[in-house]
Each structure stands twice: as structure tokens, then as C-alpha cells.
Amino acid sequence: MATGICQLCGRRDAKGLSAHHLIGKDNDPTDQLLIALCPGCHRLVGVLAGRAFVESTSAWETLIHLVLLRRKGNEDADRFAAVHSDVDIKWLTTEELETWREFEGEAATP
């Protein structure tokens, strides 16, 4: 939080950054798993976490489509007919996470 950047939207010098407990405050009493979120992103994460559809890939794809279409409006309507997205949700074990981190680290190294 000291950097003043929301870790979701990336807004710099965001006013009112707050610590968001990744697995809930009750599950993280020692505050080990925190990220900094601006008020808007914090609200958004809280609202979405309470919705049952968040475990459905098709629901995420629909939400992405709705948001992008709303954001674009009629802009570029003559060039684009639709939005396509692919969402893949996979819960990782600790071992899978470590493997993924190692792979990502290698991919980032020139």
C-alpha cells in the first residue's frame, strides 16, 4: 500500500487505498494475505465475491461481454460485430502454484 497503487485497476496515487484480505479477515487473522485496493475496486471485489455465478466460466464470459459492449457503445460498431473471450478457472494446489511461478519466472527472463 505504500506504493499508492491499486493492485486491481493499477491506478496510481489512488486515494483511500485499503487492505483487502484475499481469503477473508476471519481466515487471515494475522494479516498475511493482503493486497491494496482503491475504494471502487474494493467494493467491486466484495460484491462479486458474494455472487454465486463467480464459479461459472460462462457467466464470467457473459459479464465481460456485457461490460465491454457497454463501455464501447456504438463506437466502432461498423468494424466489430461482437466480443469474444475465453475464461478458464482452475484451482491450483500449492505444488501447482509453485510450478506455475517457476514457469512464469523463466518466461519473464530474457
C-alpha positions as CSV (number, residue, x, y, z in Angstrom):
1,M,0.0,0.0,0.0
2,A,3.0,2.2,0.5
3,T,3.4,2.5,-3.3
4,G,-0.1,4.0,-3.6
5,I,-1.2,1.7,-6.5
6,C,-4.4,-0.2,-6.6
7,Q,-3.4,-3.8,-7.3
8,L,-6.5,-4.4,-9.4
9,C,-7.0,-1.4,-11.7
10,G,-3.4,-0.2,-11.4
11,R,-4.5,3.4,-10.6
12,R,-1.5,5.3,-9.2
13,D,-1.8,7.5,-6.2
14,A,-5.3,6.2,-5.6
15,K,-6.9,8.0,-2.7
16,G,-8.3,5.8,0.1
17,L,-6.4,2.6,-0.6
18,S,-7.4,-0.1,1.8
19,A,-6.1,-3.6,2.6
20,H,-8.2,-6.4,1.1
21,H,-7.9,-9.8,2.8
22,L,-7.6,-12.3,-0.1
23,I,-9.2,-15.1,1.9
24,G,-11.3,-13.0,4.3
25,K,-10.3,-11.4,7.6
26,D,-11.7,-14.4,9.6
27,N,-9.4,-16.7,7.6
28,D,-6.3,-14.5,7.9
29,P,-6.3,-13.1,11.5
30,T,-2.5,-12.3,11.2
31,D,-3.0,-10.2,8.0
32,Q,-0.6,-12.3,5.9
33,L,-2.5,-12.3,2.6
34,L,-3.4,-8.7,1.8
35,I,-3.5,-6.6,-1.4
36,A,-4.1,-2.8,-1.8
37,L,-7.3,-1.8,-3.5
38,C,-8.9,1.6,-4.2
39,P,-12.4,2.1,-2.9
40,G,-14.1,1.3,-6.2
41,C,-12.2,-2.0,-6.7
42,H,-12.7,-3.0,-3.1
43,R,-16.4,-2.6,-3.5
44,L,-16.4,-4.5,-6.8
45,V,-14.5,-7.4,-5.3
46,G,-16.8,-7.5,-2.3
47,V,-19.9,-7.5,-4.4
48,L,-18.7,-10.1,-6.9
49,A,-17.4,-12.4,-4.1
50,G,-21.0,-12.6,-2.8
51,R,-22.4,-13.7,-6.2
52,A,-22.9,-17.4,-6.9
53,F,-22.1,-17.0,-10.6
54,V,-18.4,-16.3,-10.0
55,E,-17.5,-20.0,-10.3
56,S,-19.1,-20.3,-13.7
57,T,-16.8,-19.6,-16.7
58,S,-19.7,-18.9,-19.0
59,A,-21.1,-16.3,-16.5
60,W,-17.7,-14.5,-16.5
61,E,-17.6,-14.5,-20.3
62,T,-21.1,-13.1,-20.4
63,L,-20.1,-10.4,-17.8
64,I,-17.0,-9.5,-19.8
65,H,-19.1,-9.2,-22.9
66,L,-21.7,-7.0,-21.2
67,V,-19.1,-4.7,-19.7
68,L,-17.1,-4.3,-22.9
69,L,-20.2,-3.8,-25.1
70,R,-21.5,-1.2,-22.6
71,R,-18.1,0.5,-22.5
72,K,-17.7,0.7,-26.3
73,G,-21.3,1.6,-27.0
74,N,-21.7,2.4,-30.7
75,E,-18.0,3.2,-31.1
76,D,-16.5,1.1,-33.9
77,A,-19.9,-0.5,-34.5
78,D,-19.1,-0.6,-38.2
79,R,-15.9,-2.6,-37.6
80,F,-16.9,-5.0,-34.8
81,A,-19.9,-7.3,-34.5
82,A,-19.3,-9.0,-31.2
83,V,-16.8,-9.7,-28.3
84,H,-15.1,-13.0,-27.8
85,S,-13.5,-14.0,-24.5
86,D,-12.2,-17.2,-23.0
87,V,-12.2,-17.7,-19.3
88,D,-10.5,-20.6,-17.6
89,I,-10.9,-21.1,-13.9
90,K,-8.7,-23.7,-12.3
91,W,-8.0,-24.1,-8.6
92,L,-4.3,-24.8,-8.0
93,T,-2.7,-26.9,-5.4
94,T,0.4,-25.4,-3.6
95,E,2.6,-27.6,-5.8
96,E,0.9,-26.5,-9.0
97,L,1.2,-22.8,-7.9
98,E,4.9,-23.2,-7.3
99,T,5.4,-24.8,-10.7
100,W,3.4,-22.0,-12.4
101,R,5.5,-19.4,-10.6
102,E,8.7,-21.1,-11.7
103,F,7.4,-21.2,-15.3
104,E,6.3,-17.6,-15.2
105,G,9.7,-16.6,-13.8
106,E,11.5,-18.4,-16.7
107,A,9.2,-16.9,-19.3
108,A,9.9,-13.4,-17.9
109,T,13.7,-13.9,-18.1
110,P,15.2,-12.6,-21.4
